[in-house]
C-alpha cells in the first residue's frame, strides 16, 4: 500500500475532540482492514496560527512525528511543532 495524506476540518470540535476522532478512525481502520498502519497529525488554530498554511504545516509536522515514532498513532501538535522548519 502507498501512503496517503488526507486533511479533515472539524469545526467546533476542539483539539482534544479532533484527537479523539482521529484515534477512533485509527482503531477502526486497524480492526476492519487488518495489517494496516494509520497515523494522524492533529492541530488547531490556537496551536498553529490562523492561516490554512500554518495549520497544514503544524499538522504535517505532527504527522511526520507520528510516523517517525513507529506509525499507527495519533500525535497532537504543540507550539514547537507549529513553528518547526525543515
C-alpha positions in Angstrom: 0.0 0.0 0.0 1.0 3.5 -0.6 0.9 6.3 2.0 -1.9 8.8 1.6 -2.4 12.2 3.1 -5.8 13.5 3.9 -7.0 16.7 5.5 -10.2 16.9 7.5 -11.6 20.1 9.0 -13.7 19.5 12.2 -15.2 22.9 13.1 -16.3 23.4 16.7 -14.6 20.2 17.8 -11.5 21.4 19.7 -8.1 19.9 19.7 -8.9 17.0 22.2 -12.1 16.2 20.3 -10.2 16.1 17.0 -7.6 13.8 18.5 -10.3 11.5 19.9 -11.9 11.4 16.4 -8.6 10.5 14.8 -7.9 7.8 17.4 -11.4 6.3 16.7 -10.6 6.3 12.9 -7.1 4.7 13.6 -8.7 2.0 15.6 -11.5 1.3 13.2 -9.1 1.1 10.2 -7.0 -1.4 12.1 -10.0 -3.5 13.1 -11.6 -3.6 9.6 -8.6 -3.6 7.3 -6.2 -5.9 9.1 -2.5 -5.3 8.7 -2.6 -1.5 8.1 -1.0 1.3 10.0 -2.7 4.7 10.2 -1.0 7.8 11.6 -2.6 11.2 12.3 -1.2 14.6 13.0 -3.8 16.8 14.7 -3.7 20.6 15.2 -5.9 23.6 15.8 -5.8 27.3 15.1 -4.7 28.2 18.6 -1.7 26.0 18.3 -0.7 26.6 14.7 -2.0 30.0 13.9 -5.0 31.2 12.0 -4.0 30.7 8.4 -4.6 27.5 6.5 -0.9 27.3 5.6 0.1 27.4 9.3 -2.4 24.8 10.3 -1.4 22.4 7.4 2.3 22.9 8.4 1.6 22.1 12.1 -0.5 19.0 11.2 2.2 17.9 8.8 4.9 18.1 11.4 2.8 16.2 13.9 2.1 13.5 11.2 5.8 13.1 10.5 6.4 12.8 14.2 3.8 10.0 14.4 5.4 8.2 11.5 8.9 8.5 13.0 7.6 7.4 16.3 6.7 4.0 14.9 3.5 4.7 13.0 0.0 3.7 13.8 -0.5 6.6 16.3 -2.1 10.0 16.8 0.2 12.9 17.6 -1.2 16.3 18.7 0.8 19.2 17.5 2.3 21.6 20.1 3.5 25.1 19.6 7.1 24.0 18.9 5.8 21.8 16.0 3.7 24.7 14.7 6.9 26.8 14.1 9.3 24.0 13.2 11.2 24.2 10.0 12.7 21.5 7.8 
